[in-house]
Amino acid sequence: MVVYKGSTLLEADPSANYERAIKEFAHDMAAAGRVVFVLTSRGSPVYLLLRDVAGLRFFIFSDVSYPKPAASALEVMVPRNDHSVLLNVIDEAVSTAPEKTKAIIFDNISSMVLDSGFQETYKFLRQMNEIVSQGDVVSLSIVLSKAHDEKVLNLIRNLYSAHHTYDTSGLRVTKQG
């Protein structure tokens, strides 16, 4: 079993079944009594695998201009490209009920880079990691390893204290925070 603490970056090979590691993370966090928030897109492989896990709360990236409830009580639609609103949503999730421990799954950095560009994504991730470091929060952010060159990956890696890799040989801890 992998021990998670603080902010972890998962570099996932999209040709491997990396979603299993994310599902295990979600189960482990929920079993430990953490409130688990998942920021993802509705069609994402991560969403499709996690949507039936009991108790997870989803923030679904969409084309709305402000957060609004979705059909399910555990889902909220959030604007895909408004980083200030996303940061506010994350801050609220982390700071509400401070007595409860929390976990955040952020899926996926690569899509954000494509949608918003690297500079904006880097700034967002830096601010997000600052927010989640304020309490007893464990976060797992996913980047697709084959979607970026080594320079971009290194800059993203520098934002996280722990790094894990998931490829065809499975999950490996490459740096423990």
Secondary structure, DSSP 8 states (H G I E B T S, - for coil): -----SEEEEEE-TTS-THHHHHHHHHHHHHTT-EEEEEEETTSHHHHHHTTSTT-EEEEEES-SS-EE-SSTTEEEEESS-HHHHHHHHHHHHHSSTTS-EEEEEE-HHHHHHHH-HHHHHHHHHHHHHHHTTSSEEEEEEEEGGGS-HHHHHHHHTT-SEEEEEETTEEEEEE--
